[in-house]
Amino acid sequence: MVENTGISFGINLPGIVVAEILALVIVGVFVIKNKNSLGWWLLLLGGGLNLRERLLFGKVTDYWPIFKTGIYNNINDYLIFIGLVMVIFRKWKKSK
């Protein structure tokens, strides 16, 4: 288990909370425009839950190791990743 004050992979950025809020607003707009897109909903859910934890505790707890890399993620990070893959796949499929 790792306490992460930064973003994915422990990258620390100044103003991370502001950046997360801005990103969630942008994703929220896409959710409103694409109500039936599970990918956008997963992005919003994962990001929102990470933001909630960061606002309440000042950090996000990552508890699942990624194989033997020394990198840890939480369920919210996987929701974000899966949502992103779904959005990209859907855009790619529509372009064909």
Number of C-alpha atoms within 10 A of each C-alpha: 12 17 13 19 17 18 16 15 12 16 9 12 11 8 9 15 17 11 12 17 14 12 16 19 13 12 19 18 13 15 19 12 11 13 12 10 16 15 23 24 22 23 27 24 20 22 20 18 16 22 22 15 13 19 12 10 11 15 18 25 18 20 14 13 14 10 8 7 7 9 16 21 20 18 14 21 20 14 20 22 16 18 22 16 14 18 19 13 13 13 11 10 9 8 7 5
